[in-house]
Amino acid sequence: MPGTSFFGDMLQGITERGRKLLFAGSRAAKVEADLETLCEMLLSSRGEASGMAIAAEILARWNKLDADGVRKFLLMLCDRFGPDTAKLDKAVDRYVKERSAAAIIALHAAAEPRRQELLRRLNHAPNGTANLVRMREQLLGGREQSDEYRAVDADFTHLFGSWFNRGFLTLRPIDWSTPAHILEKIIKYEAVHEIASWEELRRRLAPADRRCFAFFHPRLADEPLVFVEVALTRSVPMTINEVLDEGRTQIGADEATTAVFYSISNCQEGLRGISFGNFLIKQVVDDLRRDLPGLKNFVTLSPVPGFARWLAKARMSATDPLLSDADRKALALLDDPAWPDDEGKAAEAEGVLLPLAAHYFLIERTPDGRPADPVARFHLGNGARLERLNFLGDRSSKAMQQAHGLMVNYLYKLEDIVANHEALAQRGEVAASPLVRNLLARNGEAAAAKVAGLRGQSRRS
């Protein structure tokens, strides 16, 4: 990308000149100034060159910090660069007295933490955006140890939500001719179905019935933010082996009637919570429909990462009304790692697992009322329909551990997407096919509703 390279070189040149001007004759000051002092200097800086030079110096020092130094730096952002409380108190008093538009503007300005402006100015440095994404990645890694990071993370999230707005992202196809340094990152970031070799990657990208698309940001030009792998097929697959088997029969793209989204991977941990996947799917659907008008169905073949954990919790509770004694006896089969290889045991497990899975998707909720499974939250929130539950759809060790091999097809039916989204958002209703709802009926919808009510009361109490 020549334009990006030229712009980067220009920023680097300005920064270097700024460093020479700023630190010429004051080498001792450069050495002695700690990070907090440099951050204060950056906030008070008025010159563009000097500001970029200070920002670059801060990031250069930050990159050399050890784990304890990173922790102290993040705590400093929390403690030293919050709102100016004196200005905030004054703005609150003014708003209470005036209730005017001008008072609201002043209150909004006073309430903004100083670190938001600090992060904006750090972003001006060469590679500033990439450094700040890594900074938030380290912040997220420490949040479990300290609630003090929450305010800082709220500022990162607020700014990244604007900087990584859909309007700034570009969709690029990834194929076997894509530069190797980007293909290496596709291998590295694949989070659903591991890519074990370059040959395996070639099988996912090179054939005529395979597609891959990724979102990029101009300030992270060679770093994919999120990517989706697509299989073009004649039918909706029930197992991942149908998609990834190296001995499968390939078809021409114009023979396909179905586009299968079988892997969606977020690439930047520092952008966790900044949603790109919903935009990605919608744009890929639009592009595929334009290029391949023979496509009629748009579906996923998705993992169910929360199912085994939820089921284990239900099994641990001897009083959980969801499981009958017969259910518990059948589920005990799962404790034998070889159960899928025994036809009788697999059939018995299937008869119990699928109705329970239907309950998991249609009835179970998080404390804030959303579907329990994270992948379900994503696709159902985008307006997809829960189309089919696929027993032993993925027999990899990861899928067996997370979901006892269960996979799911979500259907993106374009004319129903808005209605499905609104039903979930407004009434908490999951759009599901009759096939899935019939599985729930086998468990007894009345009993399922009773269980949901009991759990809802428990959460509220």
N, C-alpha and C positions, 0 to 999 in steps of 0.2 A: 504494500500500500504506500506508494510514493508520497502522497500528500501527508499521510500520518508521519512518515519518516522525516519529511522536511519540517513539519511543525514541531516534532520532538527535538530535532537538531536545533531549531530556533530557540525553543525553551531552554535547552541545555546551554546554549551560548549566552542567553540573557542571564541565566543563573550564575554561570562562571564569572561573567563580568561583575555581577552584583556581589559575589563573594570577594572578589579582589577589592572592590570599592569599600565594602563593609568592613573587611578585616585587615586591610592594608594599614600597617603601622600599629595594629592593636592585636598582635598575635597572642599576647598574654590574656587579653580579654576574651578571645575566642576559646582559649583553653580553660579559663576559669569559669566562664559562664555555664551554669548548670542548665538542665533541660527546662526547669520552671522559668528561669530568667529568659532563656531563649524564646519560650512560648509567650511571655509577656512582651518581649521585644517584637515578636511577630504581630501580635494584636495591635501594638502601637505604631507599627511601621506604616508609612504612607507611600513610599516609593515602590514601584512594581519590581524593579531589579533587586533592591535590598530585601523586599518581602520574599521573593522567590529564593534568594540566597539563604535567608534564615530558615525558611521552610525546608530547604534541601539539607541544611545542617542538622536540623531537628530529626529528620527522618534517617539521615545517615547514622546519627548517634543511636536512635531507637533500634535500628537494625543490628547494632552491636550489643544490645542489652541481653543479659542472661534472664532466666525465668523470673528471678526475684526482682530484677530491674524492671522488667515488663510490668510485673504486678504493681510495683511502686509508681511507675509512670501512669498506669490506668487509674490508680487511686488518687494520684495528684490531679488528674483531669476531673475526677469527681469532687474532690475537696476544694480545689483552688480555682476552678473555672466554671462554677455554677453561675446562677443569676446574681447580679448586683443587688443584694437584698435591700440596701438603702433606696436605690432607684425603684425597686419593686414596691416597697412600702409606700413610697410617695405616689407612684402610679395607681396603686389600689385606692389610696385616700382620694385621689383626684376623680377616679371613676365613681366611687361611692357618692361624691358630691355632685358630679356633673352628669353622669350617664350619657355622655356625648360620644359621637363617632371619634372625635379627636382623642378623647380619654381612652377609648377602647384601643386605638392604634398605639398610644403611649404605653398602655398596659401590656399589650402583646409584645412590644419591643423590649420592655423591661423584664418580662417573664422569660425571654429566651436565654438559655445558659450561654455564658461566654465561650464555652468549648465548641458550640456550633459554629461560631465565626472562626474559631481557631482551626477546626477541621476543614472549613471551606478554604482557608488560606494555605493549609498544608496540602490541599488538593492541587494548588497551583504549581507545586514543585514537579520537576520531571519524574515520571512514574509515581506521582502522588496518589492517584486513584488506586493503583495496585498495592501500594504500601498501606493505604487505609483499609483496604479489603483484608489484607493480612492482619492488620491491627485488630480489626473486629473479630477475626477468627481466633486470635489469642484471647480476646475479651470473652468470647463465648466459651472458650475452654476453661475459664476461671469462674464463670458465673455460679456454678454449683457450690463453690467454696465461699462466695461472698455476695450478699444481697446489695452491697454498695455499688456493684457494677451495673445495676439495672438502669439507673438514670443515664449513665454514659451510653449504654446500649440503646436506650430510647432515642438519643440524639443521632447515633449512627444510623438507626433504622429510619428515622425521619429524613435524614439527608440522602441516604441511599435510595429511598423510595422515589425521590425526585431525580437523582442523578442517573438512575437506571430505569427511568420511565420508558414504557414501550416505544415512545416516539424516537428514542435515541438508539434503539437496538436494530441490528440488521440480521435478517435470516439468510444463512448461507448453506447450500448443499454440501455435504461431506461425502466424497467418493474416493475411489482408489487413486485418483490423480491429485488429491489434496496434498499439500506439502507434508512431509514426513513428521515435522516437529508438531504439527497439529494432530496428525493421526496418532502419535504417541500419547497425546493427552486424551484422546478418545479411549484408548486402551486403559490408561491410568484412571480415568474418572468413571468408567462404566460401573454402575452401582447395583444393577439388577441381575444380569447374567454375565459373569466374568468372561473376559476375552483373554484366553491363555496364550495366544501366539499371533504373529503377524498373519499367518495363513488363515487363522480363524477370523481375524479382522477382514481379510480379503473376501472371505465367504459372506460376510455381512454387508459388504459395500460394493463389490464388483458386479455381481449378477444383475441382469436386467430387471429382475423382480424384487430387488432390494433398494431401499432408499434410507438416507440419514440426513437430518437437518439439525442445525445448531444456531442459537442466538449468540451474536457477538456485540461488544460495545466498543466504540471508537477509541476509548482510552485504555482498553485491554484488547488490543487488536488481534492478537494470536491466542487469546485465552477464551475458549468457549464457556458460556455461562450455563447453558443447559442444552442437551441434545436429545433427540428422539430417533429411535431406529424403527423402520417400517418394513413390513413384509407385504408384498402384493400377492394375493392368493385368489383361488376360485371359491373358497368357502371359509367359514369362521373356524379357526383351529381350536382344539380342546387341550392340546398339550404343547409345551415349548419345544419338544422334540420334533414336532411337525415343522416348526419354523427353523430350527438350528441344525437339524440332522444334515451332515455333509453329503449323505447319499440321496437326499431328496430330489425329486424331479423338478427342474426349473421350468418356468413358463415365461413367455414374453409379457412385457408390461401391459400391452394392449389386450391380453387375454384375461387379465385380472378383473374381478368384480368387487373385491374386498381389499381394503387397506387395513392392516393390522399394526397397531402401535404396541410393540412388545417390550420396549424398554425406554424409560425416560429417566435421565440421570442429571441431577444438579451437580455442577462442577466446582463451585466456589463456596467453601464452607463459610467464608466471611460474609456471604450474601444470603445466608439462611434466613427464611422468613420473608424475603423479597420475591414475590411470586412472578415467575416467568413462564412456567409450564402451561398455564391456561392459554396465554397468548400464543405460545408455540404451537399447540395442537390446532387452534383455530386457524392460524395462518397456513400451517402445513395442509390442513384439509382443503383450504381455498386453493392452494397451489396445485395439489394433486387433482382436484376436480377440474381445474383449468387445463392441465396437461394430459389427463387421462379421463376423458368424459365417460368411459365405460365403467368407472368405479361407482358402485351403488351403496356399498356398506362401509362404514368407518367404525372399527371396533378396537378394543384393546385386548391383550392377553396379559393380565396383571397379577402380581403377587398379592398375598394377603399377610403382611408382616406381623399383624397383631393377633391373629387367630389362635395360634397355639398357646400364647401367653394367657389370653382370656380364658381359653378352655381349661388350662392347667389350674387357674385360680378357681374356676367353678368346681373342678374335681377335688380340690383341696378342702372345700367347704362341705362338710358332711350334711349340712342342712339346706344347701342350695336347692330350691324347689324346681329348678329347671331340669335337673337330672334325675331320672328314675333309677331304681336298682338295676333294671335291665340295661339302661344306658351306661351306668358305671361299669357293669360287667363287660359290655362290649368295648368300652373305651380302655379297659385294662389291656386290651390287645396292643394298644399303641406303645406300651412299655417294652415290647419286643421289637428291636430294630429291624428284624426280618419280616415283620407283618405284611408289608406290601407284596412280598414274593409268594405268600400263601394265598391261593385263590379264595379259599373259604373264609380266612380271616379278613382279607381285603373286602369281600362282599359284606361281611357282618359290620366292619368298620364304616363302610360307605353308607349303610342304612342308618347309622346314627350320626355320622359326621355331617352329611349334607343338610339334614333338617336343623342341626345345631348351627351350622354356618348360615343358613337362612335367617335364623333367629339373631345371630351375631350382626348381620348386616341390617336387618329390618327393624329390630327392636332395641338392641344395645346402643347406648349413647354415652358420650363423655359428660362430665359434670356440667359443662356449658351447653349441653343439648345437641352436640354434633355427632355424626356417625362415629362409632368407636374405632374403626380401622383408618389409619392415616391415608392410605392409597384411596380408599373409598371416599374419604372426605374430599380429596382432590377431584376425582372424576365426577362424583355425584354433585359436588359444588359447582362444577363446570356445566352441569345440565345433562350429563350422560345418564343412561338407564342401566341398572343392574340386570344383565341379560341372561347369564348362565354361570353356574358354579361347576367347575371342572375337577372332579375327583382325581387325585394323583396326576394333576396336570404338569407338575414339575417334581421329579424325583431326585434332584440335586440335594446334597447334604444341607445346604442353606435353607432350601424351601421345605424340606422335611422338618427341620428344626423350628422354623417360623410358622408353618401352616399345615404340617402333616401332608405336604404335597399339594395342597389346594391351590388352584388358580381360578381367576374370574375373567369373564368377558363383560366389559362395559360397552354399550352401544351408543354412539353419537349419531342420533337421528336429528338432522338439522332443524326440521320443522318443530321438533318437540323440546329443543334445548332450553329455550326461555321458560316454558311452562314447567319443565322438570326442576330447573333452578329455583323458580319462585315457590314451587310446592315445598321444596326442602327448606329454603330460607324463611318463608313465612309461616309454614305449618309443620315443619319438621318431618314431612312425608318423603320417603325414599321412593323414587321411581324404579319399579322392578317389573320384570316380565311375569306373565302367569306361571311360567315354569318355576321360577324362584318362589313365588307366593304359594304355589301348591306344595313346595317342600316345607314351608313354614306350617301349612295346614296339617301336614303329617305329624307335626309336633303338638298340634292343638293351638290354634290362634288364641283361644280364650285363656288357656294356661299361660301362653307367652305374654299376653297383655297383662295378666295378673302379676307375673314376675316383674315386668317392666314397671308396673305401678308400685310394687313393693320396693324396688330399687330406687325409684324416684323419691319415695318418701324417705328412704334411708339417707339419700344424698341431701335432701332438704333439711333433715334433722341434724 
